[in-house]
Every structure is written in structure tokens, then in C-alpha cells.
Amino acid sequence: MEKKKKKLLIATDSFVPRWDGITRFLLEVIPGLSEEYDITVVAPDFKADSSGDQGDLIALEGINIIRLPVVNMNIADINFSWFHPIKLKKIMQDQDVLFSQTIGPIGMCAIKAAKKLKKPAIAFIHSVEWELAIRSIDKFKFLLNSFMKMVIRHFYKRTTLLLVPSLEVGELYKKNGVSTQYKVVHLGTDINKFKPTADKKEAKKAVDINSEFTVIGFSGRIGREKNLITLYRAFRRLEKKFPKLKLLVVGKGIKQLEEIFSSDRNIIAPGSVNNVVPYLQAMDIFVLPSLTETSSLATMEAMACGLPVITTPVGYVKDYIIEKENGMFFPFKNSLVLSLKIEMLLNDLVLRKELGQKARQTIVDKFNWDRTIKDIKEYLRYF
């Protein structure tokens, strides 16, 4: 007799058609978890953009998705749903385990409901929330930092287990008063999907880029914490010296920042895309200028595609990248040093190739997605 599957509720304040690291994580993890669980996803009712792109929902066949209406107000670049404690409690009553992804209205209400119903609540930490919050706004940073830490302590202390992407993140939460037990689950990348192109020129043509141009790229959410203005300034300094140079920025976010990249010379900004692989394969160099990250899934994906990466020494990135072995670093907000590092790679094709090959090998050896999903399943099985 076939064993009855447990019911798993995934509560998230970010999901398709909004594209970010959490969405991409869920689209990868849900198919694997559905082998062992009946899954319900509770997420905001984001509206599709003009392209109508709803994401790769084919991979989510058989998954029950409950959408909650969003508030008509933007905070940074996101609309949140309103708080629905009664609805979340009713949904949670029929579930066995909560797998929370965010501390937003949905995440908070789901954790509160699980606690009241004495159901196990496992939370995956995708970002250092207080750092993300203060990097995402211009004013009241001190007050927001204190408020976010208070909220995080309140809710995460009510969870059963935290899954963190690195030991550093786990210890940081513990230092800031979150006493809940944590386990480390390193993020990974599907190395069969994210892989180098066999023909770089053809890869560029596939996304309508002149194959004679060298492409510097970024993919991810266009938010203030990504500090893309530093990349923009470095690029402007370089294009004077290298006339056949393009900047490719893949993603959506804050409108004012999007406008910088969507209406300027030598810059290509396709917006949010369902499949980022063709764009990564068209790049020659990948840059991550972020001010805060945990693991940076986007960087891992770029490395898996065999790209040399130049990044700030942020989060767990500074542990898996070794200078001039599988990538390069530059100081936060320093567009001059970034431009010099990019120029070094533009002038040294051998170094560029070596860094890309070793970047790919790092992901294959240490950050294979199969290991990530295996670890998540193992910890969820405890409950």
C-alpha cells in the first residue's frame, strides 16, 4: 500500500510572476519536494507584466497555489499582500508542516498560525532581512534596522527550525537574538541547465546581440542593495577605451533604476525573463556589485555557465570565490577598481578562460543542486 504523503504548506511573499532569488529557488525546489509531499503554495497575487510571463508554471503541475490580494502600494520594488491571519490559520489547519520563505505579511501570518496550531514550522533564510531592508530605502535606516531585528526575533523564535545558506548567516541570527536551532543548507545550481555555451558568438546572436561585441553582464533583481550604479559607472569609464563593449542587465525592480539601463547607449536591458540561461551564455564577464547577499544564487548560476565573475566580498560569496583562481573581488561602491578588474579580463583572454573554467568546476564540485534538495528533504523529514 502506497504511503500517504504529508501536506506541506509553502508560505512566501515572493513568487511568479515576480522574479527574484526566492522565486527561482522555489521553482527548483518544489518539483523535488512534490515527490514526498502534497504541496500548497500561498503567495501574493502579483500581476503579470506586459509580456504576460507567468513563469515556468509547467514545472508546478499538481501544486495547489492560493493567491492573496496585494496592497496597491510599493515598498522599494515590491507590493506585499495584506495580513490575513484568519485565512492563513484556516489553511494551516489542514497542513502537516509549514515551510516558510519570507518575513512578510504571508510569512508572518503563516508562522503565527503554525505556532498556535502546534504544527512544525521550518523557515528558509534567503537574506539577512535587516540588511536588505536598510539597503532598500534611503531614510530612517537606524529605526528600520532596529524594527526589523525586533520583528525577526519575534517570529523566527516561534519556528521549529531555521535552514540557513551558510554558517555565517546562522551565527549572525543567533548573535541577534534568534535562539531557534539552525541547520546549514548550501544553495546549489542545476549544472545540467546552467552550463557553458558551445559557441559564444551564436549565444549572443540568440539574444539579439552583435557577436563582435564583448558583453559585461548582471542578472538579478534591480534593487538599491544591488548597487548597480557602481557597475554603470565602471562601464561608462570602460566604453571610452573599448568601443565594442555592451552592458547586459537582466532583471526588473525599482523603476528609477530600471530607467538608467533601459534608455541608454550600449546597454541592453531585456527586463525580467523566464529563462536566464541564454542571457548568461551570451555574457563574457559577470559582475555582482551587491552591498548585501547571503549566497547569491545569480553568481552561482553565472559560474555554472563558465563565466569569470567579479564581485564584492559579500556574504558567503567571499568564501567560495578565491581571488584570481575562480573569480575576482573589488571593494564595495568602488567603480574605479571594478573598471580596472574588468579591463584586466578584457585584455587577458587566457585569464578570462581559466577563471571561467574553474568557476564552473567550483559549482560542479561543491554546489550541485541535487545536494541542496537532498539536504532540504532530509531536514523536513524530521517533522
C-alpha positions as CSV (number, residue, x, y, z in Angstrom):
1,M,0.0,0.0,0.0
2,E,1.4,3.4,-1.0
3,K,2.3,5.6,1.9
4,K,0.1,8.7,2.2
5,K,2.0,11.9,1.5
6,K,2.3,14.6,4.2
7,K,0.8,18.0,3.4
8,L,3.4,20.8,3.1
9,L,2.4,24.5,3.1
10,I,4.9,26.8,1.4
11,A,4.3,30.3,2.5
12,T,6.1,33.1,0.6
13,D,5.8,36.8,-0.1
14,S,7.6,36.4,-3.4
15,F,6.6,34.2,-6.3
16,V,6.0,34.2,-10.0
17,P,5.4,36.4,-11.9
18,R,7.8,38.3,-9.7
19,W,11.3,37.1,-10.4
20,D,14.0,37.1,-7.8
21,G,16.2,34.6,-6.0
22,I,13.3,33.3,-3.8
23,T,11.1,32.6,-6.8
24,R,13.9,30.8,-8.7
25,F,14.7,28.8,-5.5
26,L,11.0,27.7,-5.2
27,L,10.7,26.8,-8.9
28,E,13.7,24.5,-8.4
29,V,12.8,23.0,-5.0
30,I,9.0,22.4,-5.4
31,P,9.2,19.7,-8.1
32,G,11.7,17.7,-5.9
33,L,9.6,18.1,-2.7
34,S,6.4,17.1,-4.5
35,E,7.8,13.6,-4.8
36,E,7.2,13.3,-1.0
37,Y,4.6,15.9,-0.1
38,D,1.3,17.2,-1.2
39,I,2.2,20.9,-1.6
40,T,0.2,24.0,-1.3
41,V,1.8,27.4,-2.0
42,V,0.4,30.6,-0.5
43,A,1.7,33.7,-2.3
44,P,0.7,37.2,-3.3
45,D,-1.4,37.7,-6.4
46,F,1.1,39.6,-8.4
47,K,0.0,40.7,-11.8
48,A,2.0,39.6,-14.9
49,D,3.9,42.3,-16.8
50,S,3.0,43.4,-20.3
51,S,4.7,40.3,-21.7
52,G,2.2,38.1,-19.8
53,D,5.1,36.0,-18.5
54,Q,3.8,33.9,-15.6
55,G,7.0,31.9,-15.1
56,D,7.7,28.3,-15.7
57,L,4.4,27.0,-14.1
58,I,4.6,23.8,-16.2
59,A,7.0,22.6,-13.5
60,L,4.3,23.1,-10.9
61,E,1.6,20.9,-12.2
62,G,-0.4,19.3,-9.4
63,I,0.6,22.0,-7.0
64,N,-2.2,23.9,-5.2
65,I,-1.5,27.7,-5.4
66,I,-3.5,30.1,-3.3
67,R,-3.1,33.7,-4.2
68,L,-3.8,36.6,-1.7
69,P,-4.5,40.1,-3.0
70,V,-1.7,42.7,-2.8
71,V,-1.8,46.1,-1.4
72,N,-1.8,48.9,-4.0
73,M,1.4,50.4,-2.6
74,N,5.1,49.8,-3.4
75,I,7.7,49.3,-0.8
76,A,11.0,49.6,-2.7
77,D,10.2,47.5,-5.7
78,I,7.6,45.1,-4.2
79,N,3.9,45.0,-3.5
80,F,3.0,43.0,-0.4
81,S,-0.2,41.2,0.3
82,W,-2.1,42.5,3.3
83,F,-2.2,40.5,6.6
84,H,-4.6,37.5,6.5
85,P,-4.2,35.8,9.9
86,I,-7.6,34.1,9.9
87,K,-7.2,32.8,6.4
88,L,-3.7,31.5,7.0
89,K,-4.8,29.8,10.2
90,K,-7.6,28.1,8.3
91,I,-5.3,27.0,5.5
92,M,-2.7,25.8,8.1
93,Q,-5.2,23.6,9.9
94,D,-5.3,21.2,7.0
95,Q,-1.5,21.0,6.7
96,D,1.2,18.9,8.4
97,V,4.3,21.1,8.1
98,L,5.0,24.8,7.3
99,F,7.9,25.7,5.0
100,S,8.2,29.5,5.2
101,Q,10.4,31.6,2.9
102,T,10.0,35.2,4.0
103,I,9.2,37.5,6.8
104,G,6.5,39.5,5.1
105,P,2.7,39.5,5.8
106,I,2.2,36.0,4.5
107,G,5.3,34.6,6.1
108,M,4.5,36.2,9.5
109,C,0.8,35.1,9.5
110,A,1.8,31.5,8.5
111,I,4.4,31.2,11.3
112,K,1.9,32.6,13.8
113,A,-0.7,30.1,12.6
114,A,1.6,27.2,12.8
115,K,2.6,28.1,16.3
116,K,-1.0,28.4,17.5
117,L,-1.9,25.1,15.9
118,K,1.3,23.4,17.3
119,K,2.4,22.5,13.8
120,P,6.1,22.3,12.9
121,A,7.4,25.5,11.1
122,I,10.6,25.4,9.1
123,A,11.9,28.7,7.7
124,F,14.5,29.1,5.0
125,I,16.6,32.2,5.3
126,H,17.2,33.8,1.9
127,S,18.6,37.1,3.0
128,V,19.7,38.9,6.1
129,E,16.4,40.8,6.4
130,W,17.5,43.8,8.3
131,E,20.4,44.4,6.0
132,L,18.2,44.0,3.0
133,A,15.7,46.5,4.5
134,I,18.1,49.3,5.2
135,R,19.8,48.9,1.8
136,S,16.5,49.1,0.1
137,I,15.4,52.6,1.4
138,D,17.1,56.0,1.7
139,K,15.7,57.2,5.0
140,F,15.2,56.1,8.6
141,K,17.8,53.4,8.3
142,F,18.5,53.2,12.1
143,L,14.9,52.9,13.1
144,L,14.2,50.4,10.3
145,N,17.2,48.3,11.3
146,S,16.0,48.1,15.0
147,F,12.4,47.4,14.0
148,M,13.3,44.6,11.6
149,K,15.5,42.9,14.1
150,M,12.7,43.0,16.7
151,V,10.2,41.5,14.1
152,I,12.7,38.8,13.1
153,R,13.4,37.8,16.7
154,H,9.7,37.7,17.4
155,F,8.7,35.4,14.5
156,Y,11.8,33.2,14.0
157,K,11.9,32.3,17.6
158,R,8.4,30.8,17.0
159,T,9.7,28.5,14.3
160,T,10.8,24.9,14.9
161,L,13.9,25.1,12.7
162,L,15.8,27.6,10.5
163,L,17.5,26.5,7.3
164,V,20.4,28.9,6.6
165,P,22.6,29.1,3.4
166,S,25.8,29.4,5.4
167,L,27.3,29.1,8.9
168,E,27.9,32.8,8.9
169,V,24.2,33.6,8.5
170,G,23.2,31.1,11.2
171,E,25.6,32.6,13.7
172,L,24.6,36.1,12.7
173,Y,20.9,35.4,13.5
174,K,22.0,33.7,16.8
175,K,24.0,36.7,17.7
176,N,21.0,38.9,17.1
177,G,18.8,37.0,19.5
178,V,17.2,34.3,17.3
179,S,17.7,31.2,19.6
180,T,15.9,28.7,17.3
181,Q,18.1,25.8,16.2
182,Y,19.5,26.1,12.7
183,K,20.9,23.8,10.0
184,V,23.1,24.8,7.1
185,V,21.8,24.1,3.6
186,H,24.1,25.5,0.9
187,L,22.3,26.7,-2.2
188,G,23.2,25.0,-5.4
189,T,22.6,25.2,-9.1
190,D,21.3,22.8,-11.8
191,I,24.6,22.2,-13.6
192,N,22.7,20.5,-16.5
193,K,20.6,23.6,-17.1
194,F,23.2,26.2,-16.3
195,K,26.2,25.3,-18.4
196,P,28.7,27.0,-20.8
197,T,27.7,27.6,-24.4
198,A,29.4,25.6,-27.1
199,D,29.5,28.7,-29.3
200,K,29.7,32.2,-27.7
201,K,29.0,34.1,-31.0
202,E,25.9,32.0,-31.6
203,A,24.8,32.5,-28.0
204,K,25.0,36.3,-28.5
205,K,23.0,36.2,-31.7
206,A,20.4,34.1,-30.0
207,V,19.6,37.1,-27.7
208,D,20.0,39.7,-30.5
209,I,23.5,40.9,-29.5
210,N,26.1,41.6,-32.2
211,S,28.6,38.8,-31.9
212,E,31.5,41.1,-32.4
213,F,30.8,42.8,-29.0
214,T,32.2,41.8,-25.6
215,V,29.4,41.6,-23.1
216,I,29.6,42.5,-19.4
217,G,26.6,41.3,-17.6
218,F,24.4,41.2,-14.4
219,S,21.3,39.2,-13.7
220,G,19.0,39.6,-10.7
221,R,16.6,42.0,-9.0
222,I,17.3,45.6,-9.8
223,G,17.2,46.9,-6.2
224,R,19.2,49.6,-4.3
225,E,21.1,46.9,-2.4
226,K,22.4,45.5,-5.7
227,N,24.3,48.8,-6.1
228,L,24.1,48.7,-9.9
229,I,25.1,52.3,-10.2
230,T,28.7,51.2,-9.4
231,L,28.6,48.8,-12.4
232,Y,27.1,51.5,-14.5
233,R,29.9,54.0,-13.7
234,A,32.6,51.4,-14.3
235,F,31.1,50.5,-17.7
236,R,30.9,54.2,-18.7
237,R,34.6,54.5,-17.9
238,L,35.5,51.4,-19.9
239,E,33.4,52.1,-23.1
240,K,35.7,55.1,-23.9
241,K,38.6,52.7,-24.2
242,F,36.7,49.7,-25.6
243,P,34.3,50.7,-28.3
244,K,32.9,47.2,-28.9
245,L,31.5,46.7,-25.4
246,K,28.0,46.1,-24.2
247,L,26.4,46.0,-20.8
248,L,23.6,43.4,-20.4
249,V,21.4,43.9,-17.3
250,V,18.7,41.2,-16.9
251,G,16.0,41.8,-14.3
252,K,13.3,44.1,-13.0
253,G,13.0,46.2,-9.9
254,I,12.9,49.8,-8.9
255,K,11.6,51.9,-11.8
256,Q,14.1,54.8,-11.3
257,L,17.0,52.3,-11.5
258,E,15.4,50.4,-14.5
259,E,15.3,53.6,-16.4
260,I,19.1,54.1,-16.1
261,F,19.6,50.9,-18.0
262,S,16.7,50.9,-20.4
263,S,17.3,54.0,-22.4
264,D,21.0,54.4,-22.8
265,R,23.7,53.7,-25.4
266,N,25.4,50.3,-25.4
267,I,23.2,49.0,-22.6
268,I,20.8,46.1,-23.2
269,A,18.0,45.6,-20.6
270,P,15.5,42.9,-21.5
271,G,13.7,43.1,-18.2
272,S,12.6,40.1,-16.3
273,V,12.9,36.8,-18.2
274,N,11.6,33.3,-17.5
275,N,14.8,31.6,-18.7
276,V,18.0,33.5,-17.8
277,V,20.4,30.8,-19.2
278,P,20.6,32.2,-22.8
279,Y,21.5,35.6,-21.5
280,L,24.2,34.2,-19.1
281,Q,25.6,32.3,-22.0
282,A,25.8,35.4,-24.1
283,M,27.9,37.2,-21.4
284,D,31.7,37.3,-21.3
285,I,32.1,38.6,-17.8
286,F,29.6,38.6,-14.9
287,V,29.6,41.3,-12.2
288,L,27.9,41.3,-8.8
289,P,28.2,44.8,-7.2
290,S,25.9,44.0,-4.3
291,L,26.1,45.5,-0.8
292,T,24.3,42.5,0.9
293,E,23.8,38.9,-0.1
294,T,23.7,35.5,1.6
295,S,24.9,33.1,-1.1
296,S,24.0,34.9,-4.4
297,L,22.2,32.3,-6.5
298,A,22.7,34.6,-9.5
299,T,26.5,34.4,-9.1
300,M,26.5,30.6,-8.8
301,E,24.4,30.4,-11.9
302,A,26.9,32.6,-13.8
303,M,29.8,30.5,-12.6
304,A,28.0,27.3,-13.6
305,C,27.8,28.8,-17.1
306,G,31.6,29.1,-17.1
307,L,31.7,32.9,-16.7
308,P,34.5,34.7,-14.9
309,V,32.9,36.7,-12.1
310,I,33.9,39.9,-10.4
311,T,32.1,40.5,-7.1
312,T,32.1,42.4,-3.9
313,P,33.3,40.4,-0.9
314,V,29.8,39.9,0.3
315,G,28.1,37.1,2.4
316,Y,29.1,33.5,1.6
317,V,30.4,34.7,-1.8
318,K,33.7,35.6,-0.2
319,D,34.1,32.0,1.0
320,Y,33.5,30.2,-2.3
321,I,35.4,32.6,-4.6
322,I,39.2,32.8,-4.4
323,E,40.9,35.8,-5.9
324,K,42.3,35.1,-9.4
325,E,41.6,31.4,-9.1
326,N,37.8,31.2,-9.8
327,G,36.8,34.8,-9.7
328,M,37.9,38.3,-8.6
329,F,36.8,40.8,-5.9
330,F,36.5,44.6,-5.8
331,P,35.7,46.9,-2.8
332,F,32.1,48.0,-2.2
333,K,31.0,51.0,-4.2
334,N,34.4,51.3,-5.9
335,S,33.7,51.8,-9.6
336,L,37.4,52.6,-10.4
337,V,38.7,49.3,-9.1
338,L,35.9,47.5,-10.7
339,S,36.7,49.1,-14.1
340,L,40.3,48.1,-13.6
341,K,39.4,44.4,-12.8
342,I,37.1,44.3,-15.9
343,E,39.8,45.8,-18.0
344,M,42.3,43.2,-16.8
345,L,39.9,40.5,-18.1
346,L,39.2,42.3,-21.3
347,N,42.9,42.4,-22.1
348,D,43.7,38.8,-20.9
349,L,41.6,36.2,-22.7
350,V,43.7,33.4,-21.1
351,L,42.9,34.5,-17.6
352,R,39.3,35.1,-18.5
353,K,39.0,31.5,-19.8
354,E,40.8,30.0,-16.8
355,L,38.7,31.8,-14.3
356,G,35.5,30.7,-16.1
357,Q,36.6,27.1,-16.2
358,K,37.5,27.0,-12.5
359,A,34.3,28.8,-11.7
360,R,32.3,26.1,-13.4
361,Q,34.3,23.4,-11.6
362,T,33.6,25.0,-8.2
363,I,29.9,24.8,-8.7
364,V,30.1,21.2,-10.1
365,D,32.2,20.1,-7.1
366,K,30.5,22.0,-4.2
367,F,27.2,23.5,-5.2
368,N,25.3,20.9,-7.2
369,W,21.5,21.4,-6.8
370,D,21.0,17.7,-6.1
371,R,22.8,18.1,-2.9
372,T,20.7,21.1,-1.9
373,I,17.4,19.4,-2.5
374,K,18.7,16.2,-0.7
375,D,19.6,18.3,2.4
376,I,16.2,20.1,2.4
377,K,14.3,16.8,2.2
378,E,16.4,15.3,5.0
379,Y,15.6,18.1,7.5
380,L,11.9,18.3,6.5
381,R,11.7,14.5,7.2
382,Y,12.3,15.1,10.9
383,F,8.8,16.5,11.1
